Amino acid sequence: MIQVKVIGATGYGGVGIVELLLQHPEARLTTLVAREDVGQPIGKVYPHLAGFCDLPVLAPDDPRADAPADVVFCATPDGVGMVAAPAELSRGARVVDYSGDFRFTTPAAYSDYAQRIGRDPVHKSPHLLGNNAYGLAELHREAIRTARIVGNPGCFAVSCILGL
């Protein structure tokens, strides 16, 4: 059974992956982390999950949020995944990041992206760039299968990629 942690569990992407993982026969949600709704069972925050998942939402600084997992989803804004990933990797996890933090394989490419969207152009974990994979499994299955960090494309990118 794959142990899964979701960082950003109460946001749109976070609850979406929680819903999908609850249906996955090989996955077991173990830790939910978010800045909002701390202490609440996720089933109280999202009533449609009541009875299916009632894990408490932990604050990022709660020691229980550091529990190891096999896979960690960072369903967070830009800047969070690049800070969280090194610790999660050191605990043996694979990381899937929903932001733009790991969609590029060089600090220069990340910097260009970050400047265009008005973010800090300095990547906080540049040593991890180049060890990451980006893209859809339909196109980059082998790279994603072997990468310890995966930059997940956003919904707009997915619609464009699949459309092309």
N, C-alpha and C positions, 0 to 999 in steps of 0.2 A: 504494500500500500504506500503510495507516494504522499508524504506529509507536506502540506501546502500552507504558506503564510501569505496573507494579502495585506500590503501596506497601502493605505488609502481606501480602506474597505467600505467606507460610507459614501464615497463619491459615485458618480455615474459608472465609470469604468470598473471601480472596485466591486460594486454590488452586481454588476454584469458578470464578472468572472466568478463571484461567489455563486450566483445562480447556475452557471455552467458547471462549475466544479461539484456542486451538490448532485448533479446527474451523472458524474463520471465514476464508473465502477472501480477505478484504480486510484482515485484521489481521496484524501481525507483532509478537510480543513482543520488546522490546528491552532492558528493564531490570526486574529484580525486586529489591525492597527490603523488608527486614524486620529486626527486632531479634534474632530467633532464627535459628539455623542459618546464620549469616553465613559466607560462603566456600564453603558446600556447593552443589553443583549441585542445582537443584530436583528433578531426577530421583532424586537420592540421598535427599532428604528425603521425597519421595513416589514410591516405586518404580514406581507405575503410569505415571508421566510419563517414566521413563527411555527415552531414545531419541526421545522426542517433543519434550521441552524439557529441555535440560541447562544452561540459563543459570545462572550463579552467583547466589546470594542476596547482595546487597550491604547493608552497614550504612548507615543513614541518613546518617552523616557521611562516607561514602566519596565522593570527588569524582566517581566514575563514576555515583553515584546522581542527580547533577544533570544528567545527559544529557537533552537536550530530547526530548519525545515529542509526538505529535499529541493523544493522549488519555491521561490519567492516572487510574487507579482508585485511590482511597484506601479500601482495605478494612481500616479501622482503627477503633479505639474513638473515642468522642467526644473532641474536643479536638485530635486530630492533623490532621485535614483542614483545619480553619480556620487552622492554622499553616502547613501545606504549600501550600495553594492559591495564595496570592499569588505565591510564587516560580514555581510551575508555570505560572500564567497569564502571568507576565512573560516566560516562555520560549515563549509561544504555544500552550500546551496548553489543551484543554478538560478539565475535572475532573468526575469522577463520584465522589461521596462516599457511602460506605455508612453513616456514622454519622448522628447527629442534627444535625451542625454546619450543614448547609445545607438543612434541611427547613423552615425558617421564613424569612420574607422581611423581618422587622424585628427589631432587637435586643430589643425588649420581648417579642415572641413567643418568641424563643429563650430569653430570661431566664426566662420562666415555665416553659418546658419543662425547662430545666437545673435550676431550683430543685426541681421535682417529682421529678427523678431523683437529686438530691443532688450535682449538678455545679456548678462555678463558673458563676454566672449571667452573667458578662461574656464576650461573644463577642470573640475575638481579632482578627477581621477584619470588624467591623461594616459597613465600607464596601462589602463584597461582597454583603451581604444586600440583597435587592431586585433584584439582577442574576442571581439563581439561579432555577431551576425545580425543582419537586418533584412527584413522582408517577409514575404508570405511563404508558407511551407510549399505551396503549389509551385513556386519558382526556385526556392532556395532550401529545399528540404535537408540536404546533406549538411550544409553549413549550419543550419539551425540545430540539427540533431547533435552536432558535436560541440557547439559553442556553449560556454558557461554563462555568457551574457547575450541576451537577444533583445534587440531594439524592435519593438512591435510597431508596425505601421499604423497610423491613425485611420479613422474611417474614411476620410477624404482620399488619402493615398490609396487605400484598398480599393475604393470605387474606381479610381483612375487606373490603377494597375490591372484590375480584373477587366475593366472595360477595354483596355488596350490589348 
